[in-house]
Amino acid sequence: MERQPTAGDFRMSVLLRAELAKLTYNKWLFVLIPALSAVYVWMIATHYRWNESLAWEQIIRFPYSWGAVFQGLIVVFSLSPCFAQEHQAKTASLIFSTRNGRSLLTWAKIAASLLLITAIVIGFWAFNLTVNLGFAGMEGWDRPVQMLEDYSKSPYSLFMWQYVLVQVATNWIGCIAFALLTLFLSACIRSYLTIFFISGLLFVMPFLIRNSSELSWTWLMKNGSMIEPMRVTNLFNRSRYVEVGEWLLPLPLVAFYAYVVLLICLFLCGTVGRIKKKDVG
């Protein structure tokens, strides 16, 4: 027997559409996306004007160079106000006045945010492929990634087109984790500026730390961040291990994915739990 839609289903769909509309009509998106797209086209055009290289080399370099930066900026600007804006607008006490209303709205905000980030990731990768293939053609799609200098020591047997698919999935998982971190901060803090500062600092920090194999605080800040999966390259360009005293411990690739999934679960549960306990007065 088919399940009949309930009133809750209709309320959820209405809330989801409303939250998507809020996120997509964010003025920062209308400024950032065209500006970042124009910058990327100019950079790629300049590169091919002065260098002869495969399109796939630049496609694969995208998340490590500018892709993650572009995505991080959009996440911070678009999601920082997601929960905090209800307090800024003095509507939190009205919106969260009932348990069911609070629960439905929370999940609608989270779902809308993740849909937006998924669309951004797919859109950026489609744009990346279109721009580079338009300038340099398809040549090299069936060559192994080891022919690229950055991946000469990679232990993974992947053709370039296969690796791009892996990159898209890995980059998406990292973006989802960072988006949920930003939502968690938005649920905990009422000030846009504070959320923006903390989220931005956590995003920038791994870029400023050099790669190291010795277990230390800097190694934990570098590898314990979801930013490295967003950038992808450091997970696949060589075998990963960590030096603990005289021990050399291998780090299997699955461990990085499991860790990011754990972060996703923690941020998701933390956001929902924080909203349930939040003082709405």
Buried (B, 14 or more C-beta within 10 A) or exposed (E): EEEEEEEEEEBBEEBBEBBBEBBBEBEBBEEBBEEBBEEBBEBBEEBBEEEEBBBBBBBBBBBBBBBBBBBBBBBBBBBBBBBBBBBEEEEBEEEBEEEEBBBBBBBBBBBBBBBBBBEBBEEBBEBBBEBBBEBBEEEBBEBBBBEBEBBEEBEBEBBBBBBBEBBBBBBBBBBBBBBBBBBBBBBBBBEBEBBBBBBBEBBEBBEEBEEEBEBEEBBEBBBEBBBBBBBBBBBBBBEBEBBEEEEEEEBEBEEBBEBBEEBBEBBBEBBBEBBEEBEBE
